[in-house]
Structure formats: structure tokens, C-alpha cells
């Protein structure tokens, strides 16, 4: 089975990869694609960046950040068992995740949920769209509970 782990460079995305590693049997997974999606608007260089001697779009900070994010998740899975590859796409994150899943005949998509339910209703979230439109199972990893602050009475 092929698995796609979507990352946006957040701590939650890294936690989602760690969670998959802790619960999934690596013997049942043949390969893993760690996928980051750069927004098309973010892929356009700022005037200051294009004037600073960059020779091609590969040198832009957005793509570099996406490469660093996929490398971090891939490093987390290193030595786990399945073959790990990294991929960067440009476009709408949910759409590109779904296209990649279809192209690879993916058996599972792993995404982190970072938005509150209210914001998902108002503007839609990547995890929400992937969950509702994917043709394969989707593992949505919610962030852990925030530690409660202890209020001490004086």
C-alpha cells in the first residue's frame, strides 16, 4: 500500500507522521510519499527576491521551505521500513494532495488538522476537503490537547 503524508512544515504535520509511524505496520506499507504543496501565489517571487541574483524559481524561499518540510518528515520516517520519497507540487493544497493520491493509487492519506471547526465551516480547511473528497481512507491527526495552565493562589 502506498501512503501520502501531507506536510505544511507545521509541528502538527510532523506529529501526524510520528503518529502514523507509531500505529501503522511498516510491513503493510510499500512506499510513502511526503508531499508539500506551494500555493501558486507563493511561488511568484517578490520584487526584492527576483532582483537579488536568483537564477531560477528553484531558489525561492517558499520552495526551499517546502523542501525543508518534506525532508524533516522524511527524516522522521528514516529507517522505519517503507521506501520514502519527497514531492513538492504547486497549486491548491487539497486538490494537489488528491491528484497525487489518484496518480499513485494511494491506500491512505495522512494529514494534520490544524483549524478549529468554526474556521473549517467559514473558509474550509485542507484536511476537511481531503477527508470529504478522497477516494481512499484518510487519517486526520488532531493536535494534542494544550497543557492547562496551573493557576496558583497566593
N, CA, C and O atoms as a GROMACS GRO file, in nm:
protein
  616
    1UNK      N    1   0.085  -0.118   0.000
    1UNK     CA    2   0.000   0.000   0.000
    1UNK      C    3   0.089   0.124   0.000
    1UNK      O    4   0.189   0.130   0.071
    2UNK      N    5   0.051   0.221  -0.080
    2UNK     CA    6   0.121   0.349  -0.084
    2UNK      C    7   0.051   0.447   0.010
    2UNK      O    8  -0.072   0.450   0.016
    3UNK      N    9   0.129   0.526   0.083
    3UNK     CA   10   0.076   0.626   0.177
    3UNK      C   11   0.131   0.762   0.139
    3UNK      O   12   0.249   0.776   0.108
    4UNK      N   13   0.044   0.863   0.143
    4UNK     CA   14   0.087   1.001   0.125
    4UNK      C   15   0.075   1.070   0.260
    4UNK      O   16  -0.029   1.064   0.325
    5UNK      N   17   0.182   1.136   0.300
    5UNK     CA   18   0.180   1.221   0.420
    5UNK      C   19   0.194   1.364   0.371
    5UNK      O   20   0.298   1.401   0.315
    6UNK      N   21   0.091   1.444   0.392
    6UNK     CA   22   0.096   1.584   0.352
    6UNK      C   23   0.157   1.667   0.464
    6UNK      O   24   0.124   1.648   0.582
    7UNK      N   25   0.246   1.758   0.426
    7UNK     CA   26   0.308   1.844   0.527
    7UNK      C   27   0.305   1.989   0.481
    7UNK      O   28   0.316   2.019   0.362
    8UNK      N   29   0.289   2.076   0.577
    8UNK     CA   30   0.299   2.219   0.551
    8UNK      C   31   0.411   2.281   0.635
    8UNK      O   32   0.422   2.403   0.646
    9UNK      N   33   0.493   2.196   0.693
    9UNK     CA   34   0.603   2.243   0.774
    9UNK      C   35   0.568   2.271   0.919
    9UNK      O   36   0.652   2.316   0.997
   10UNK      N   37   0.444   2.245   0.956
   10UNK     CA   38   0.400   2.273   1.094
   10UNK      C   39   0.437   2.158   1.188
   10UNK      O   40   0.468   2.047   1.145
   11UNK      N   41   0.433   2.189   1.318
   11UNK     CA   42   0.457   2.086   1.418
   11UNK      C   43   0.350   1.977   1.408
   11UNK      O   44   0.379   1.859   1.428
   12UNK      N   45   0.227   2.016   1.376
   12UNK     CA   46   0.118   1.920   1.365
   12UNK      C   47   0.143   1.820   1.252
   12UNK      O   48   0.112   1.702   1.267
   13UNK      N   49   0.199   1.866   1.141
   13UNK     CA   50   0.231   1.775   1.030
   13UNK      C   51   0.336   1.673   1.072
   13UNK      O   52   0.327   1.556   1.037
   14UNK      N   53   0.435   1.719   1.145
   14UNK     CA   54   0.539   1.628   1.193
   14UNK      C   55   0.480   1.528   1.293
   14UNK      O   56   0.516   1.411   1.292
   15UNK      N   57   0.389   1.576   1.378
   15UNK     CA   58   0.322   1.486   1.473
   15UNK      C   59   0.237   1.382   1.400
   15UNK      O   60   0.227   1.268   1.444
   16UNK      N   61   0.176   1.421   1.289
   16UNK     CA   62   0.096   1.327   1.211
   16UNK      C   63   0.185   1.214   1.157
   16UNK      O   64   0.144   1.098   1.159
   17UNK      N   65   0.304   1.248   1.110
   17UNK     CA   66   0.398   1.146   1.061
   17UNK      C   67   0.441   1.054   1.174
   17UNK      O   68   0.450   0.932   1.158
   18UNK      N   69   0.468   1.114   1.290
   18UNK     CA   70   0.506   1.033   1.406
   18UNK      C   71   0.392   0.939   1.448
   18UNK      O   72   0.416   0.824   1.486
   19UNK      N   73   0.271   0.990   1.440
   19UNK     CA   74   0.155   0.907   1.478
   19UNK      C   75   0.141   0.790   1.382
   19UNK      O   76   0.118   0.677   1.426
   20UNK      N   77   0.154   0.816   1.252
   20UNK     CA   78   0.147   0.707   1.155
   20UNK      C   79   0.251   0.601   1.187
   20UNK      O   80   0.222   0.482   1.188
   21UNK      N   81   0.372   0.645   1.214
   21UNK     CA   82   0.480   0.550   1.244
   21UNK      C   83   0.449   0.467   1.368
   21UNK      O   84   0.487   0.350   1.376
   22UNK      N   85   0.380   0.527   1.466
   22UNK     CA   86   0.352   0.456   1.591
   22UNK      C   87   0.237   0.356   1.579
   22UNK      O   88   0.230   0.261   1.656
   23UNK      N   89   0.146   0.377   1.482
   23UNK     CA   90   0.029   0.289   1.475
   23UNK      C   91   0.026   0.197   1.354
   23UNK      O   92  -0.043   0.095   1.356
   24UNK      N   93   0.099   0.229   1.249
   24UNK     CA   94   0.092   0.150   1.126
   24UNK      C   95   0.199   0.041   1.123
   24UNK      O   96   0.308   0.058   1.178
   25UNK      N   97   0.166  -0.068   1.060
   25UNK     CA   98   0.259  -0.178   1.041
   25UNK      C   99   0.343  -0.149   0.917
   25UNK      O  100   0.289  -0.147   0.807
   26UNK      N  101   0.473  -0.126   0.932
   26UNK     CA  102   0.554  -0.093   0.815
   26UNK      C  103   0.559  -0.205   0.712
   26UNK      O  104   0.592  -0.181   0.596
   27UNK      N  105   0.527  -0.327   0.753
   27UNK     CA  106   0.525  -0.439   0.660
   27UNK      C  107   0.410  -0.427   0.559
   27UNK      O  108   0.418  -0.481   0.448
   28UNK      N  109   0.303  -0.356   0.597
   28UNK     CA  110   0.188  -0.342   0.509
   28UNK      C  111   0.197  -0.220   0.418
   28UNK      O  112   0.112  -0.199   0.332
   29UNK      N  113   0.300  -0.140   0.438
   29UNK     CA  114   0.319  -0.018   0.358
   29UNK      C  115   0.439  -0.038   0.267
   29UNK      O  116   0.550  -0.064   0.314
   30UNK      N  117   0.416  -0.026   0.137
   30UNK     CA  118   0.525  -0.045   0.041
   30UNK      C  119   0.606   0.082   0.020
   30UNK      O  120   0.728   0.076   0.002
   31UNK      N  121   0.538   0.196   0.021
   31UNK     CA  122   0.608   0.323  -0.002
   31UNK      C  123   0.530   0.438   0.059
   31UNK      O  124   0.409   0.431   0.080
   32UNK      N  125   0.604   0.544   0.088
   32UNK     CA  126   0.546   0.666   0.146
   32UNK      C  127   0.594   0.785   0.065
   32UNK      O  128   0.714   0.800   0.040
   33UNK      N  129   0.501   0.870   0.025
   33UNK     CA  130   0.536   0.998  -0.037
   33UNK      C  131   0.509   1.108   0.064
   33UNK      O  132   0.398   1.121   0.113
   34UNK      N  133   0.611   1.186   0.094
   34UNK     CA  134   0.594   1.304   0.178
   34UNK      C  135   0.572   1.419   0.082
   34UNK      O  136   0.658   1.450  -0.001
   35UNK      N  137   0.455   1.483   0.093
   35UNK     CA  138   0.412   1.582  -0.005
   35UNK      C  139   0.392   1.719   0.058
   35UNK      O  140   0.323   1.732   0.159
   36UNK      N  141   0.452   1.820  -0.003
   36UNK     CA  142   0.427   1.959   0.035
   36UNK      C  143   0.373   2.031  -0.088
   36UNK      O  144   0.416   2.004  -0.200
   37UNK      N  145   0.279   2.121  -0.066
   37UNK     CA  146   0.220   2.196  -0.177
   37UNK      C  147   0.245   2.344  -0.155
   37UNK      O  148   0.210   2.400  -0.051
   38UNK      N  149   0.306   2.407  -0.255
   38UNK     CA  150   0.330   2.550  -0.251
   38UNK      C  151   0.216   2.618  -0.326
   38UNK      O  152   0.184   2.582  -0.439
   39UNK      N  153   0.156   2.715  -0.262
   39UNK     CA  154   0.048   2.791  -0.325
   39UNK      C  155   0.101   2.862  -0.448
   39UNK      O  156   0.213   2.913  -0.446
   40UNK      N  157   0.023   2.867  -0.556
   40UNK     CA  158   0.071   2.935  -0.677
   40UNK      C  159   0.108   3.080  -0.652
   40UNK      O  160   0.203   3.131  -0.711
   41UNK      N  161   0.035   3.147  -0.567
   41UNK     CA  162   0.069   3.286  -0.538
   41UNK      C  163   0.200   3.295  -0.463
   41UNK      O  164   0.276   3.390  -0.482
   42UNK      N  165   0.227   3.198  -0.378
   42UNK     CA  166   0.353   3.198  -0.304
   42UNK      C  167   0.471   3.164  -0.394
   42UNK      O  168   0.585   3.196  -0.361
   43UNK      N  169   0.445   3.100  -0.507
   43UNK     CA  170   0.553   3.061  -0.597
   43UNK      C  171   0.604   3.178  -0.681
   43UNK      O  172   0.707   3.167  -0.747
   44UNK      N  173   0.532   3.291  -0.679
   44UNK     CA  174   0.573   3.408  -0.755
   44UNK      C  175   0.671   3.488  -0.670
   44UNK      O  176   0.640   3.523  -0.556
   45UNK      N  177   0.788   3.518  -0.723
   45UNK     CA  178   0.888   3.588  -0.643
   45UNK      C  179   0.846   3.731  -0.613
   45UNK      O  180   0.779   3.797  -0.693
   46UNK      N  181   0.888   3.778  -0.496
   46UNK     CA  182   0.872   3.919  -0.464
   46UNK      C  183   0.976   3.995  -0.545
   46UNK      O  184   1.077   3.938  -0.587
   47UNK      N  185   0.953   4.121  -0.568
   47UNK     CA  186   1.046   4.201  -0.648
   47UNK      C  187   1.186   4.198  -0.589
   47UNK      O  188   1.284   4.189  -0.663
   48UNK      N  189   1.196   4.205  -0.458
   48UNK     CA  190   1.328   4.204  -0.396
   48UNK      C  191   1.399   4.071  -0.414
   48UNK      O  192   1.521   4.066  -0.429
   49UNK      N  193   1.322   3.961  -0.414
   49UNK     CA  194   1.385   3.830  -0.435
   49UNK      C  195   1.431   3.814  -0.579
   49UNK      O  196   1.539   3.761  -0.604
   50UNK      N  197   1.351   3.858  -0.674
   50UNK     CA  198   1.388   3.838  -0.814
   50UNK      C  199   1.506   3.926  -0.853
   50UNK      O  200   1.578   3.895  -0.948
   51UNK      N  201   1.527   4.036  -0.781
   51UNK     CA  202   1.639   4.124  -0.811
   51UNK      C  203   1.767   4.085  -0.740
   51UNK      O  204   1.872   4.146  -0.764
   52UNK      N  205   1.762   3.985  -0.652
   52UNK     CA  206   1.879   3.956  -0.569
   52UNK      C  207   1.971   3.849  -0.629
   52UNK      O  208   2.053   3.792  -0.557
   53UNK      N  209   1.958   3.820  -0.757
   53UNK     CA  210   2.050   3.729  -0.821
   53UNK      C  211   2.003   3.585  -0.832
   53UNK      O  212   2.080   3.499  -0.874
   54UNK      N  213   1.878   3.556  -0.795
   54UNK     CA  214   1.828   3.419  -0.811
   54UNK      C  215   1.814   3.390  -0.960
   54UNK      O  216   1.758   3.469  -1.036
   55UNK      N  217   1.867   3.275  -1.000
   55UNK     CA  218   1.865   3.242  -1.142
   55UNK      C  219   1.741   3.166  -1.184
   55UNK      O  220   1.703   3.171  -1.301
   56UNK      N  221   1.676   3.096  -1.092
   56UNK     CA  222   1.555   3.024  -1.129
   56UNK      C  223   1.460   3.013  -1.010
   56UNK      O  224   1.495   3.047  -0.898
   57UNK      N  225   1.342   2.966  -1.038
   57UNK     CA  226   1.239   2.960  -0.935
   57UNK      C  227   1.272   2.860  -0.825
   57UNK      O  228   1.216   2.868  -0.716
   58UNK      N  229   1.362   2.767  -0.850
   58UNK     CA  230   1.401   2.667  -0.750
   58UNK      C  231   1.463   2.731  -0.626
   58UNK      O  232   1.458   2.675  -0.517
   59UNK      N  233   1.523   2.851  -0.643
   59UNK     CA  234   1.592   2.916  -0.533
   59UNK      C  235   1.500   2.997  -0.442
   59UNK      O  236   1.546   3.051  -0.341
   60UNK      N  237   1.374   3.006  -0.474
   60UNK     CA  238   1.283   3.087  -0.394
   60UNK      C  239   1.263   3.027  -0.256
   60UNK      O  240   1.264   2.906  -0.238
   61UNK      N  241   1.245   3.114  -0.159
   61UNK     CA  242   1.234   3.069  -0.021
   61UNK      C  243   1.113   2.980   0.002
   61UNK      O  244   1.119   2.892   0.088
   62UNK      N  245   1.003   2.999  -0.070
   62UNK     CA  246   0.885   2.916  -0.050
   62UNK      C  247   0.913   2.771  -0.086
   62UNK      O  248   0.875   2.679  -0.014
   63UNK      N  249   0.979   2.751  -0.196
   63UNK     CA  250   1.013   2.615  -0.239
   63UNK      C  251   1.119   2.555  -0.145
   63UNK      O  252   1.113   2.437  -0.113
   64UNK      N  253   1.212   2.636  -0.103
   64UNK     CA  254   1.314   2.589  -0.010
   64UNK      C  255   1.251   2.547   0.121
   64UNK      O  256   1.288   2.444   0.178
   65UNK      N  257   1.154   2.625   0.169
   65UNK     CA  258   1.084   2.590   0.293
   65UNK      C  259   1.006   2.460   0.276
   65UNK      O  260   1.001   2.378   0.367
   66UNK      N  261   0.944   2.441   0.159
   66UNK     CA  262   0.870   2.317   0.132
   66UNK      C  263   0.964   2.198   0.129
   66UNK      O  264   0.931   2.091   0.180
   67UNK      N  265   1.082   2.216   0.069
   67UNK     CA  266   1.181   2.108   0.065
   67UNK      C  267   1.229   2.074   0.206
   67UNK      O  268   1.250   1.957   0.238
   68UNK      N  269   1.248   2.175   0.289
   68UNK     CA  270   1.291   2.152   0.427
   68UNK      C  271   1.183   2.077   0.505
   68UNK      O  272   1.213   1.990   0.586
   69UNK      N  273   1.057   2.112   0.480
   69UNK     CA  274   0.945   2.046   0.550
   69UNK      C  275   0.936   1.899   0.511
   69UNK      O  276   0.917   1.813   0.597
   70UNK      N  277   0.948   1.868   0.382
   70UNK     CA  278   0.940   1.729   0.340
   70UNK      C  279   1.062   1.651   0.391
   70UNK      O  280   1.049   1.534   0.428
   71UNK      N  281   1.178   1.715   0.392
   71UNK     CA  282   1.298   1.648   0.442
   71UNK      C  283   1.286   1.616   0.591
   71UNK      O  284   1.331   1.511   0.636
   72UNK      N  285   1.225   1.706   0.667
   72UNK     CA  286   1.209   1.682   0.810
   72UNK      C  287   1.117   1.563   0.837
   72UNK      O  288   1.147   1.480   0.922
   73UNK      N  289   1.006   1.555   0.764
   73UNK     CA  290   0.915   1.441   0.781
   73UNK      C  291   0.983   1.312   0.734
   73UNK      O  292   0.972   1.209   0.800
   74UNK      N  293   1.051   1.319   0.620
   74UNK     CA  294   1.121   1.200   0.569
   74UNK      C  295   1.225   1.151   0.669
   74UNK      O  296   1.242   1.031   0.687
   75UNK      N  297   1.295   1.244   0.733
   75UNK     CA  298   1.395   1.207   0.834
   75UNK      C  299   1.330   1.138   0.952
   75UNK      O  300   1.388   1.048   1.012
   76UNK      N  301   1.210   1.181   0.987
   76UNK     CA  302   1.136   1.120   1.098
   76UNK      C  303   1.101   0.974   1.067
   76UNK      O  304   1.093   0.891   1.158
   77UNK      N  305   1.082   0.943   0.940
   77UNK     CA  306   1.044   0.808   0.898
   77UNK      C  307   1.164   0.723   0.855
   77UNK      O  308   1.148   0.604   0.825
   78UNK      N  309   1.281   0.783   0.853
   78UNK     CA  310   1.402   0.712   0.809
   78UNK      C  311   1.426   0.588   0.895
   78UNK      O  312   1.423   0.594   1.018
   79UNK      N  313   1.450   0.477   0.829
   79UNK     CA  314   1.477   0.352   0.898
   79UNK      C  315   1.352   0.277   0.944
   79UNK      O  316   1.363   0.171   1.005
   80UNK      N  317   1.236   0.331   0.914
   80UNK     CA  318   1.110   0.268   0.956
   80UNK      C  319   1.080   0.144   0.875
   80UNK      O  320   1.026   0.047   0.928
   81UNK      N  321   1.113   0.145   0.747
   81UNK     CA  322   1.088   0.028   0.664
   81UNK      C  323   1.051   0.063   0.521
   81UNK      O  324   1.127   0.032   0.429
   82UNK      N  325   0.935   0.126   0.500
   82UNK     CA  326   0.894   0.154   0.361
   82UNK      C  327   0.987   0.254   0.292
   82UNK      O  328   1.056   0.333   0.357
   83UNK      N  329   0.988   0.248   0.158
   83UNK     CA  330   1.064   0.344   0.079
   83UNK      C  331   0.999   0.481   0.095
   83UNK      O  332   0.877   0.493   0.081
   84UNK      N  333   1.078   0.584   0.123
   84UNK     CA  334   1.028   0.719   0.145
   84UNK      C  335   1.074   0.808   0.029
   84UNK      O  336   1.192   0.811  -0.005
   85UNK      N  337   0.978   0.880  -0.031
   85UNK     CA  338   1.012   0.977  -0.135
   85UNK      C  339   0.953   1.112  -0.095
   85UNK      O  340   0.860   1.120  -0.015
   86UNK      N  341   1.010   1.217  -0.152
   86UNK     CA  342   0.963   1.352  -0.124
   86UNK      C  343   0.914   1.415  -0.252
   86UNK      O  344   0.973   1.396  -0.359
   87UNK      N  345   0.807   1.491  -0.241
   87UNK     CA  346   0.749   1.553  -0.359
   87UNK      C  347   0.697   1.691  -0.323
   87UNK      O  348   0.638   1.711  -0.217
   88UNK      N  349   0.720   1.786  -0.413
   88UNK     CA  350   0.667   1.921  -0.396
   88UNK      C  351   0.584   1.953  -0.518
   88UNK      O  352   0.627   1.933  -0.632
   89UNK      N  353   0.463   2.002  -0.493
   89UNK     CA  354   0.373   2.041  -0.600
   89UNK      C  355   0.334   2.187  -0.581
   89UNK      O  356   0.353   2.244  -0.474
   90UNK      N  357   0.280   2.244  -0.685
   90UNK     CA  358   0.231   2.381  -0.680
   90UNK      C  359   0.083   2.381  -0.714
   90UNK      O  360   0.042   2.318  -0.812
   91UNK      N  361   0.005   2.450  -0.633
   91UNK     CA  362  -0.139   2.458  -0.659
   91UNK      C  363  -0.217   2.467  -0.530
   91UNK      O  364  -0.163   2.504  -0.426
   92UNK      N  365  -0.344   2.434  -0.539
   92UNK     CA  366  -0.429   2.430  -0.421
   92UNK      C  367  -0.391   2.306  -0.340
   92UNK      O  368  -0.390   2.196  -0.394
   93UNK      N  369  -0.360   2.322  -0.211
   93UNK     CA  370  -0.313   2.206  -0.133
   93UNK      C  371  -0.406   2.086  -0.138
   93UNK      O  372  -0.360   1.975  -0.166
   94UNK      N  373  -0.533   2.103  -0.112
   94UNK     CA  374  -0.624   1.989  -0.112
   94UNK      C  375  -0.632   1.924  -0.249
   94UNK      O  376  -0.627   1.801  -0.261
   95UNK      N  377  -0.643   2.004  -0.352
   95UNK     CA  378  -0.652   1.950  -0.489
   95UNK      C  379  -0.526   1.873  -0.527
   95UNK      O  380  -0.535   1.765  -0.587
   96UNK      N  381  -0.410   1.927  -0.493
   96UNK     CA  382  -0.284   1.860  -0.529
   96UNK      C  383  -0.264   1.732  -0.449
   96UNK      O  384  -0.210   1.634  -0.501
   97UNK      N  385  -0.306   1.730  -0.323
   97UNK     CA  386  -0.298   1.608  -0.243
   97UNK      C  387  -0.386   1.501  -0.306
   97UNK      O  388  -0.344   1.385  -0.319
   98UNK      N  389  -0.506   1.538  -0.346
   98UNK     CA  390  -0.598   1.442  -0.406
   98UNK      C  391  -0.548   1.393  -0.542
   98UNK      O  392  -0.562   1.275  -0.574
   99UNK      N  393  -0.490   1.482  -0.622
   99UNK     CA  394  -0.434   1.442  -0.752
   99UNK      C  395  -0.318   1.344  -0.733
   99UNK      O  396  -0.307   1.245  -0.804
  100UNK      N  397  -0.232   1.374  -0.637
  100UNK     CA  398  -0.118   1.285  -0.609
  100UNK      C  399  -0.166   1.149  -0.563
  100UNK      O  400  -0.110   1.046  -0.602
  101UNK      N  401  -0.270   1.147  -0.480
  101UNK     CA  402  -0.325   1.021  -0.431
  101UNK      C  403  -0.380   0.937  -0.546
  101UNK      O  404  -0.361   0.816  -0.550
  102UNK      N  405  -0.449   1.002  -0.637
  102UNK     CA  406  -0.506   0.931  -0.752
  102UNK      C  407  -0.395   0.877  -0.843
  102UNK      O  408  -0.402   0.764  -0.891
  103UNK      N  409  -0.294   0.959  -0.866
  103UNK     CA  410  -0.184   0.920  -0.956
  103UNK      C  411  -0.105   0.801  -0.903
  103UNK      O  412  -0.056   0.719  -0.980
  104UNK      N  413  -0.092   0.791  -0.771
  104UNK     CA  414  -0.013   0.684  -0.710
  104UNK      C  415  -0.098   0.567  -0.662
  104UNK      O  416  -0.046   0.474  -0.601
  105UNK      N  417  -0.228   0.570  -0.688
  105UNK     CA  418  -0.319   0.467  -0.638
  105UNK      C  419  -0.297   0.447  -0.488
  105UNK      O  420  -0.274   0.336  -0.440
  106UNK      N  421  -0.305   0.557  -0.416
  106UNK     CA  422  -0.275   0.562  -0.274
  106UNK      C  423  -0.378   0.488  -0.191
  106UNK      O  424  -0.498   0.495  -0.218
  107UNK      N  425  -0.331   0.417  -0.089
  107UNK     CA  426  -0.419   0.344   0.001
  107UNK      C  427  -0.454   0.421   0.127
  107UNK      O  428  -0.549   0.386   0.196
  108UNK      N  429  -0.376   0.529   0.158
  108UNK     CA  430  -0.402   0.609   0.278
  108UNK      C  431  -0.338   0.746   0.261
  108UNK      O  432  -0.225   0.758   0.213
  109UNK      N  433  -0.413   0.849   0.300
  109UNK     CA  434  -0.361   0.986   0.305
  109UNK      C  435  -0.356   1.026   0.451
  109UNK      O  436  -0.452   1.006   0.525
  110UNK      N  437  -0.243   1.083   0.493
  110UNK     CA  438  -0.227   1.130   0.630
  110UNK      C  439  -0.214   1.282   0.627
  110UNK      O  440  -0.126   1.336   0.561
  111UNK      N  441  -0.303   1.349   0.700
  111UNK     CA  442  -0.298   1.495   0.710
  111UNK      C  443  -0.317   1.536   0.855
  111UNK      O  444  -0.377   1.464   0.935
  112UNK      N  445  -0.265   1.652   0.888
  112UNK     CA  446  -0.286   1.707   1.022
  112UNK      C  447  -0.401   1.806   1.015
  112UNK      O  448  -0.417   1.879   0.918
  113UNK      N  449  -0.480   1.806   1.119
  113UNK     CA  450  -0.588   1.903   1.130
  113UNK      C  451  -0.541   2.016   1.218
  113UNK      O  452  -0.501   1.994   1.333
  114UNK      N  453  -0.545   2.135   1.166
  114UNK     CA  454  -0.494   2.249   1.242
  114UNK      C  455  -0.599   2.355   1.269
  114UNK      O  456  -0.575   2.446   1.348
  115UNK      N  457  -0.712   2.345   1.205
  115UNK     CA  458  -0.811   2.450   1.221
  115UNK      C  459  -0.919   2.410   1.320
  115UNK      O  460  -0.943   2.292   1.346
  116UNK      N  461  -0.982   2.510   1.372
  116UNK     CA  462  -1.097   2.483   1.458
  116UNK      C  463  -1.215   2.450   1.369
  116UNK      O  464  -1.210   2.477   1.249
  117UNK      N  465  -1.318   2.393   1.424
  117UNK     CA  466  -1.436   2.358   1.345
  117UNK      C  467  -1.501   2.482   1.286
  117UNK      O  468  -1.550   2.479   1.173
  118UNK      N  469  -1.502   2.590   1.361
  118UNK     CA  470  -1.563   2.714   1.312
  118UNK      C  471  -1.491   2.766   1.189
  118UNK      O  472  -1.557   2.806   1.092
  119UNK      N  473  -1.359   2.766   1.189
  119UNK     CA  474  -1.288   2.816   1.072
  119UNK      C  475  -1.302   2.722   0.953
  119UNK      O  476  -1.300   2.768   0.839
  120UNK      N  477  -1.317   2.594   0.978
  120UNK     CA  478  -1.339   2.500   0.868
  120UNK      C  479  -1.472   2.529   0.800
  120UNK      O  480  -1.482   2.518   0.678
  121UNK      N  481  -1.572   2.565   0.877
  121UNK     CA  482  -1.703   2.598   0.820
  121UNK      C  483  -1.695   2.728   0.742
  121UNK      O  484  -1.752   2.739   0.634
  122UNK      N  485  -1.624   2.827   0.796
  122UNK     CA  486  -1.618   2.958   0.732
  122UNK      C  487  -1.533   2.958   0.606
  122UNK      O  488  -1.576   3.014   0.504
  123UNK      N  489  -1.415   2.899   0.609
  123UNK     CA  490  -1.327   2.910   0.494
  123UNK      C  491  -1.282   2.776   0.438
  123UNK      O  492  -1.218   2.772   0.333
  124UNK      N  493  -1.313   2.668   0.503
  124UNK     CA  494  -1.272   2.536   0.457
  124UNK      C  495  -1.128   2.508   0.493
  124UNK      O  496  -1.044   2.598   0.488
  125UNK      N  497  -1.098   2.388   0.530
  125UNK     CA  498  -0.961   2.352   0.563
  125UNK      C  499  -0.914   2.245   0.467
  125UNK      O  500  -0.994   2.174   0.406
  126UNK      N  501  -0.783   2.233   0.454
  126UNK     CA  502  -0.726   2.131   0.367
  126UNK      C  503  -0.769   1.992   0.415
  126UNK      O  504  -0.813   1.910   0.334
  127UNK      N  505  -0.756   1.966   0.544
  127UNK     CA  506  -0.793   1.834   0.597
  127UNK      C  507  -0.940   1.805   0.570
  127UNK      O  508  -0.976   1.693   0.533
  128UNK      N  509  -1.025   1.902   0.589
  128UNK     CA  510  -1.168   1.884   0.568
  128UNK      C  511  -1.198   1.851   0.422
  128UNK      O  512  -1.276   1.760   0.394
  129UNK      N  513  -1.137   1.924   0.331
  129UNK     CA  514  -1.160   1.898   0.188
  129UNK      C  515  -1.106   1.761   0.147
  129UNK      O  516  -1.172   1.688   0.074
  130UNK      N  517  -0.986   1.727   0.193
  130UNK     CA  518  -0.928   1.597   0.158
  130UNK      C  519  -1.015   1.486   0.214
  130UNK      O  520  -1.044   1.388   0.145
  131UNK      N  521  -1.056   1.499   0.338
  131UNK     CA  522  -1.139   1.398   0.402
  131UNK      C  523  -1.269   1.373   0.326
  131UNK      O  524  -1.312   1.259   0.311
  132UNK      N  525  -1.330   1.478   0.277
  132UNK     CA  526  -1.458   1.466   0.209
  132UNK      C  527  -1.450   1.432   0.061
  132UNK      O  528  -1.549   1.392   0.001
  133UNK      N  529  -1.332   1.447   0.001
  133UNK     CA  530  -1.322   1.424  -0.143
  133UNK      C  531  -1.232   1.306  -0.182
  133UNK      O  532  -1.231   1.265  -0.298
  134UNK      N  533  -1.158   1.253  -0.088
  134UNK     CA  534  -1.065   1.144  -0.120
  134UNK      C  535  -1.142   1.015  -0.150
  134UNK      O  536  -1.250   0.991  -0.096
  135UNK      N  537  -1.084   0.934  -0.236
  135UNK     CA  538  -1.143   0.804  -0.269
  135UNK      C  539  -1.075   0.690  -0.192
  135UNK      O  540  -1.106   0.573  -0.214
  136UNK      N  541  -0.984   0.726  -0.103
  136UNK     CA  542  -0.917   0.626  -0.018
  136UNK      C  543  -0.932   0.671   0.128
  136UNK      O  544  -0.975   0.784   0.152
  137UNK      N  545  -0.898   0.587   0.222
  137UNK     CA  546  -0.906   0.628   0.362
  137UNK      C  547  -0.813   0.747   0.391
  137UNK      O  548  -0.707   0.762   0.330
  138UNK      N  549  -0.855   0.830   0.484
  138UNK     CA  550  -0.779   0.948   0.525
  138UNK      C  551  -0.762   0.943   0.676
  138UNK      O  552  -0.859   0.929   0.750
  139UNK      N  553  -0.638   0.956   0.721
  139UNK     CA  554  -0.609   0.964   0.863
  139UNK      C  555  -0.585   1.111   0.895
  139UNK      O  556  -0.486   1.169   0.852
  140UNK      N  557  -0.678   1.170   0.972
  140UNK     CA  558  -0.665   1.310   1.013
  140UNK      C  559  -0.616   1.309   1.157
  140UNK      O  560  -0.685   1.261   1.247
  141UNK      N  561  -0.498   1.362   1.177
  141UNK     CA  562  -0.438   1.363   1.310
  141UNK      C  563  -0.460   1.501   1.371
  141UNK      O  564  -0.411   1.602   1.322
  142UNK      N  565  -0.536   1.500   1.479
  142UNK     CA  566  -0.567   1.625   1.550
  142UNK      C  567  -0.451   1.660   1.642
  142UNK      O  568  -0.381   1.572   1.692
  143UNK      N  569  -0.430   1.789   1.664
  143UNK     CA  570  -0.324   1.827   1.759
  143UNK      C  571  -0.360   1.780   1.899
  143UNK      O  572  -0.477   1.772   1.935
  144UNK      N  573  -0.259   1.751   1.976
  144UNK     CA  574  -0.281   1.708   2.114
  144UNK      C  575  -0.342   1.820   2.196
  144UNK      O  576  -0.340   1.936   2.156
  145UNK      N  577  -0.396   1.784   2.309
  145UNK     CA  578  -0.455   1.882   2.398
  145UNK      C  579  -0.347   1.978   2.447
  145UNK      O  580  -0.234   1.938   2.477
  146UNK      N  581  -0.383   2.103   2.456
  146UNK     CA  582  -0.290   2.202   2.508
  146UNK      C  583  -0.278   2.184   2.658
  146UNK      O  584  -0.378   2.161   2.726
  147UNK      N  585  -0.158   2.193   2.709
  147UNK     CA  586  -0.144   2.178   2.854
  147UNK      C  587  -0.219   2.290   2.926
  147UNK      O  588  -0.217   2.406   2.884
  148UNK      N  589  -0.285   2.253   3.034
  148UNK     CA  590  -0.359   2.353   3.111
  148UNK      C  591  -0.262   2.432   3.196
  148UNK      O  592  -0.167   2.378   3.253
  149UNK      N  593  -0.290   2.559   3.204
  149UNK     CA  594  -0.208   2.644   3.289
  149UNK      C  595  -0.255   2.627   3.433
  149UNK      O  596  -0.374   2.630   3.463
  150UNK      N  597  -0.160   2.610   3.518
  150UNK     CA  598  -0.191   2.595   3.658
  150UNK      C  599  -0.194   2.733   3.721
  150UNK      O  600  -0.095   2.807   3.719
  151UNK      N  601  -0.308   2.767   3.777
  151UNK     CA  602  -0.322   2.895   3.844
  151UNK      C  603  -0.298   2.873   3.992
  151UNK      O  604  -0.369   2.796   4.058
  152UNK      N  605  -0.200   2.940   4.043
  152UNK     CA  606  -0.167   2.925   4.184
  152UNK      C  607  -0.221   3.043   4.262
  152UNK      O  608  -0.202   3.159   4.226
  153UNK      N  609  -0.289   3.009   4.368
  153UNK     CA  610  -0.343   3.114   4.454
  153UNK      C  611  -0.236   3.157   4.553
  153UNK      O  612  -0.162   3.075   4.607
  154UNK      N  613  -0.231   3.283   4.574
  154UNK     CA  614  -0.131   3.335   4.668
  154UNK      C  615  -0.189   3.355   4.803
  154UNK      O  616  -0.119   3.398   4.895
   0.00000   0.00000   0.00000
